[in-house]
């Protein structure tokens, strides 16, 4: 088994990012990797376990992208013309 643990210090964005990403844990089933996400204060913790390196890399890429998108969306300011 291959594992990865990453912590993202997101400050005030940690809670809303966690809430927006939590449904994805159910929506992306995989037989070759398992992903969990935890919230600890202002820190989002990502844990990935995979049977092989290819599955680990795929899961990591997916979740890094999802977390980056969530962070970008919460940092986007809406302006009107």
C-alpha positions as CSV (number, residue, x, y, z in Angstrom):
1,X,0.0,0.0,0.0
2,X,1.0,3.6,-0.7
3,X,-0.1,6.5,1.4
4,X,0.0,10.3,1.5
5,X,-1.0,12.8,4.1
6,X,-1.2,16.5,3.4
7,X,-2.3,19.4,5.5
8,X,-3.6,22.7,4.0
9,X,-3.7,25.7,6.3
10,X,-6.6,27.6,4.8
11,X,-7.5,30.0,7.6
12,X,-11.1,31.2,7.4
13,X,-11.6,29.2,4.2
14,X,-11.0,25.8,5.8
15,X,-14.6,25.2,7.0
16,X,-16.4,26.3,3.8
17,X,-13.8,24.3,1.7
18,X,-14.4,21.2,3.8
19,X,-18.1,21.5,3.6
20,X,-18.0,22.0,-0.2
21,X,-15.6,19.0,-0.7
22,X,-17.2,16.6,1.6
23,X,-19.8,15.4,-0.9
24,X,-17.0,14.5,-3.3
25,X,-15.9,11.8,-0.9
26,X,-19.1,9.9,-1.8
27,X,-19.1,10.9,-5.5
28,X,-15.8,9.5,-6.5
29,X,-15.7,5.8,-5.7
30,X,-12.6,3.9,-6.4
31,X,-11.6,0.3,-5.8
32,X,-7.9,1.1,-6.0
33,X,-7.7,4.1,-3.6
34,X,-9.4,5.5,-0.6
35,X,-9.5,9.2,0.4
36,X,-10.5,10.8,3.6
37,X,-10.7,14.5,4.5
38,X,-10.6,16.0,8.0
39,X,-11.0,19.5,9.4
40,X,-8.9,20.6,12.3
41,X,-9.4,24.2,13.1
42,X,-8.1,26.2,10.2
43,X,-6.4,23.1,8.6
44,X,-7.8,20.8,6.1
45,X,-6.2,17.3,6.2
46,X,-6.1,15.0,3.2
47,X,-5.3,11.3,3.5
48,X,-4.9,9.0,0.5
49,X,-4.3,5.3,0.5
50,X,-3.8,3.4,-2.7
51,X,-2.9,-0.1,-3.9
52,X,-0.3,1.2,-6.4
53,X,1.6,4.3,-7.3
54,X,-0.5,5.1,-10.4
55,X,-3.7,5.1,-8.3
56,X,-2.1,7.2,-5.7
57,X,-1.0,9.8,-8.2
58,X,-4.4,9.9,-9.8
59,X,-6.2,10.4,-6.5
60,X,-3.7,13.0,-5.4
61,X,-4.0,15.0,-8.6
62,X,-7.8,14.9,-8.4
63,X,-8.0,16.0,-4.8
64,X,-5.3,18.7,-5.1
65,X,-7.3,20.1,-8.1
66,X,-10.5,20.0,-6.1
67,X,-9.0,21.7,-3.1
68,X,-7.4,24.4,-5.3
69,X,-10.7,25.0,-7.1
70,X,-12.5,25.4,-3.7
71,X,-9.9,27.8,-2.4
72,X,-10.0,29.8,-5.6
73,X,-13.8,30.0,-5.6
74,X,-14.0,31.3,-2.0
75,X,-11.3,33.9,-2.8
76,X,-13.1,35.1,-5.9
77,X,-14.8,38.5,-5.4
78,X,-17.9,39.2,-7.4
79,X,-18.0,42.6,-8.9
80,X,-20.9,44.3,-10.7
81,X,-20.7,46.7,-13.6
